[in-house]
């Protein structure tokens, strides 16, 4: 299942991720050889067996300037769409 909103959701484990006690979000931004900005959003957590896990939540093409407020909006959209609001530890 992919979600085609302004970003592409990669992870298929929403229900499992929603059951975790706490999640950490990692961002990775880069520019392609065609000068297209891209933002990758990953989530990491320790499961009930104390195993460290990392899942890619979404990959989004970035248009225009890559400002902190724009990136914040994108990250909040992804977290909300995946039903993970309140699970991310800050």
VEXKOLZA-657033 format. One line per 3 residues: number of its first residue (from 1); for each residue z, y, x of N, C-alpha, C, CB. Coordinates in Angstrom, 3 decimals, m for minus. Glycine has a CB too. Layout:
N
NUM) Z:Y:X:Z:Y:X:Z:Y:X:Z:Y:X | ...
END
This chain:
90
1) 0.000:m1.169:0.854:0.000:0.000:0.000:0.000:1.235:0.903:1.230:m0.004:m0.973 | m0.988:2.071:0.736:m1.042:3.338:1.437:m0.935:4.454:0.426:m2.333:3.466:2.269 | m0.319:5.519:0.818:m0.149:6.672:m0.056:m1.019:7.796:0.484:1.353:7.110:m0.147
4) m2.031:8.188:m0.268:m2.951:9.220:0.194:m2.596:10.560:m0.419:m4.394:8.847:m0.144 | m1.526:11.137:0.054:m1.173:12.515:m0.238:m1.665:13.295:0.982:0.406:12.710:m0.508 | m1.094:14.443:1.349:m1.639:15.131:2.516:m1.423:14.380:3.833:m1.027:16.492:2.618
7) m0.855:13.200:3.783:m0.624:12.398:4.970:m0.861:10.952:4.565:0.824:12.615:5.558 | m0.946:10.074:5.528:m1.135:8.662:5.241:0.156:7.933:5.593:m2.352:8.076:6.029 | 0.754:7.313:4.578:1.967:6.532:4.799:1.560:5.195:5.411:2.769:6.327:3.464
10) 2.214:4.831:6.484:1.877:3.609:7.190:2.839:2.469:6.827:1.892:3.855:8.695 | 4.124:2.773:6.775:5.119:1.722:6.564:5.007:1.133:5.161:6.531:2.271:6.793 | 5.123:m0.170:5.071:5.096:m0.872:3.787:6.490:m1.350:3.407:4.125:m2.061:3.841
13) 7.502:m0.860:4.098:8.854:m1.388:3.953:9.793:m0.380:3.310:9.398:m1.806:5.302 | 9.313:0.372:2.335:10.146:1.406:1.715:11.471:0.841:1.214:9.397:2.063:0.562 | 11.410:m0.230:0.440:12.635:m0.792:m0.143:13.626:m1.180:0.952:12.304:m2.020:m1.019
16) 13.136:m1.810:2.000:14.006:m2.227:3.094:14.595:m1.015:3.806:13.236:m3.105:4.088 | 13.767:m0.005:4.062:14.251:1.193:4.734:15.282:1.923:3.883:13.088:2.123:5.061 | 15.090:1.940:2.576:16.019:2.624:1.676:17.389:1.961:1.672:15.456:2.655:0.262
19) 17.482:0.702:2.040:18.758:m0.023:2.058:19.537:0.180:3.357:18.511:m1.501:1.845 | 18.916:0.785:4.360:19.590:0.986:5.640:20.629:2.098:5.522:18.568:1.321:6.747 | 21.678:1.997:6.306:22.775:2.974:6.249:22.365:4.332:6.787:23.971:2.464:7.026
22) 21.580:4.334:7.847:21.159:5.587:8.456:19.863:5.394:9.219:22.246:6.130:9.383 | 19.046:6.430:9.217:17.750:6.376:9.876:17.609:7.566:10.819:16.603:6.359:8.838 | 16.873:7.361:11.885:16.562:8.436:12.811:15.051:8.660:12.795:17.071:8.108:14.252
25) 14.643:9.925:12.754:13.224:10.270:12.707:12.778:10.761:14.080:12.949:11.348:11.620 | 11.618:10.293:14.521:11.013:10.735:15.770:9.606:11.247:15.469:10.980:9.580:16.823 | 9.255:12.369:16.076:7.932:12.956:15.887:7.150:12.875:17.190:8.040:14.426:15.405
28) 5.844:12.692:17.058:4.968:12.707:18.226:3.711:13.461:17.838:4.633:11.254:18.724 | 3.435:14.545:18.532:2.248:15.326:18.244:1.282:15.284:19.406:2.618:16.757:17.921 | m0.010:15.261:19.096:m1.020:15.264:20.132:m2.303:15.873:19.590:m1.269:13.843:20.657
31) m3.233:16.119:20.484:m4.540:16.654:20.124:m5.595:15.653:20.566:m4.784:18.058:20.771 | m6.529:15.332:19.657:m7.593:14.382:19.973:m8.620:15.047:20.885:m8.269:13.858:18.679 | m9.537:14.244:21.403:m10.607:14.792:22.246:m11.524:15.726:21.458:m11.430:13.656:22.861
34) m11.481:15.649:20.129:m12.258:16.546:19.271:m11.453:17.771:18.859:m12.736:15.803:18.031 | m10.323:18.005:19.542:m9.433:19.142:19.326:m8.861:19.140:17.901:m10.181:20.455:19.593 | m8.516:17.958:17.401:m7.856:17.806:16.106:m6.390:17.486:16.352:m8.537:16.692:15.244
37) m5.487:18.307:15.797:m4.059:18.050:15.936:m3.633:16.882:15.058:m3.253:19.301:15.582 | m2.717:16.066:15.567:m2.223:14.893:14.850:m0.708:14.839:15.010:m2.893:13.576:15.375 | m0.019:14.465:13.931:1.429:14.295:13.966:1.766:12.880:13.517:2.142:15.349:13.069
40) 2.496:12.147:14.362:2.990:10.822:14.008:4.474:10.916:13.694:2.731:9.802:15.150 | 4.907:10.213:12.640:6.317:10.228:12.238:6.822:8.793:12.235:6.508:10.896:10.826 | 7.852:8.548:13.045:8.449:7.212:13.135:9.888:7.252:12.668:8.371:6.668:14.574
43) 10.382:6.116:12.211:11.771:5.981:11.812:12.363:4.821:12.613:11.907:5.745:10.261 | 13.581:5.003:13.114:14.267:3.925:13.829:15.636:3.718:13.207:14.394:4.244:15.349 | 16.118:2.480:13.318:17.396:2.116:12.707:17.880:0.799:13.300:17.266:2.008:11.162
46) 19.153:0.527:13.109:19.753:m0.749:13.487:20.009:m1.504:12.194:21.083:m0.558:14.327 | 19.447:m2.719:12.074:19.569:m3.475:10.825:20.897:m4.230:10.739:18.409:m4.457:10.693 | 21.045:m5.010:9.678:22.297:m5.730:9.423:22.613:m6.778:10.486:22.237:m6.393:8.072
49) 21.587:m7.167:11.279:21.789:m8.112:12.378:21.943:m7.392:13.717:20.620:m9.097:12.448 | 22.167:m6.083:13.668:22.340:m5.237:14.844:21.100:m5.228:15.743:23.548:m5.701:15.638 | 19.936:m5.408:15.113:18.668:m5.358:15.839:18.074:m3.962:15.681:17.675:m6.452:15.324
52) 17.644:m3.382:16.806:17.012:m2.063:16.805:15.568:m2.210:16.315:17.058:m1.415:18.234 | 15.172:m1.379:15.347:13.837:m1.436:14.763:13.198:m0.056:14.767:13.894:m1.994:13.335 | 11.873:m0.030:14.903:11.099:1.206:14.802:9.893:0.931:13.916:10.656:1.727:16.215
55) 9.670:1.791:12.922:8.502:1.704:12.045:7.782:3.043:12.051:8.912:1.303:10.597 | 6.468:3.010:12.004:5.691:4.238:11.834:5.628:4.547:10.353:4.255:4.105:12.445 | 6.098:5.715:9.970:6.064:6.115:8.562:4.727:6.719:8.180:7.174:7.105:8.268
58) 4.222:7.631:9.000:3.003:8.345:8.609:2.299:8.924:9.819:3.328:9.458:7.614 | 1.009:9.160:9.630:0.196:9.876:10.598:m0.555:10.943:9.817:m0.789:8.912:11.378 | m0.500:12.179:10.293:m1.106:13.292:9.561:m1.958:14.126:10.490:m0.031:14.165:8.901
61) m3.169:14.454:10.032:m3.993:15.411:10.757:m3.421:16.794:10.499:m5.499:15.324:10.325 | m3.335:17.593:11.538:m2.788:18.940:11.414:m3.918:19.959:11.459:m1.758:19.221:12.532 | m3.891:20.868:10.516:m4.872:21.948:10.489:m4.181:23.249:10.869:m5.542:22.063:9.089
64) m4.890:24.102:11.569:m4.324:25.396:11.930:m3.283:25.280:13.025:m3.716:26.050:10.721 | m2.388:26.265:13.039:m1.334:26.311:14.059:m0.264:25.263:13.773:m0.699:27.715:14.120 | 0.286:24.710:14.824:1.318:23.677:14.703:2.692:24.320:14.846:1.120:22.561:15.770
67) 3.087:25.080:13.838:4.359:25.795:13.890:5.494:24.897:13.409:4.294:27.077:13.041 | 6.696:25.223:13.825:7.869:24.462:13.391:8.019:24.448:11.872:9.123:25.038:14.021 | 7.842:25.583:11.168:7.965:25.539:9.708:6.925:24.624:9.047:7.835:26.942:9.144
70) 5.697:24.602:9.576:4.673:23.723:9.014:5.027:22.255:9.238:3.305:24.035:9.631 | 5.482:21.939:10.434:5.865:20.558:10.744:7.061:20.144:9.894:6.194:20.403:12.250 | 8.008:21.041:9.678:9.163:20.732:8.833:8.722:20.363:7.415:10.131:21.926:8.792
73) 7.783:21.107:6.859:7.286:20.819:5.507:6.665:19.428:5.456:6.254:21.882:5.066 | 5.873:19.092:6.446:5.219:17.782:6.486:6.253:16.666:6.574:4.248:17.698:7.676 | 7.229:16.820:7.472:8.256:15.782:7.645:9.058:15.606:6.362:9.201:16.137:8.817
76) 9.432:16.694:5.718:10.168:16.596:4.448:9.332:15.906:3.378:10.588:17.992:3.962 | 8.026:16.182:3.325:7.147:15.517:2.358:7.146:14.009:2.578:5.712:16.067:2.460 | 7.010:13.595:3.825:6.968:12.167:4.146:8.282:11.495:3.779:6.665:11.956:5.638
79) 9.394:12.101:4.186:10.711:11.517:3.891:10.928:11.414:2.391:11.834:12.356:4.530 | 10.552:12.449:1.661:10.709:12.443:0.199:9.799:11.397:m0.438:10.400:13.839:m0.387 | 8.540:11.347:m0.035:7.579:10.393:m0.608:8.026:8.952:m0.372:6.179:10.614:m0.005
82) 8.657:8.698:0.764:9.135:7.350:1.072:10.484:7.041:0.450:9.221:7.166:2.557 | 11.074:8.011:m0.231:12.380:7.804:m0.861:13.509:7.694:0.138:12.351:6.571:m1.705 | 13.386:8.383:1.270:14.390:8.264:2.327:15.259:9.505:2.459:13.717:7.983:3.643
85) 15.126:10.447:1.537:15.947:11.655:1.589:17.421:11.237:1.492:15.559:12.659:0.434 | 18.247:11.763:2.345:19.661:11.408:2.359:19.982:10.247:3.291:20.106:11.068:0.973 | 18.952:9.578:3.813:19.162:8.464:4.743:19.026:8.897:6.188:18.182:7.347:4.456
88) 18.362:10.023:6.407:18.105:10.485:7.765:19.364:11.148:8.317:16.903:11.469:7.800 | 19.780:10.683:9.488:20.959:11.214:10.155:20.517:12.412:10.987:21.660:10.125:11.043 | 21.215:13.532:10.829:20.859:14.689:11.657:22.045:15.150:12.462:20.336:15.837:10.796
END
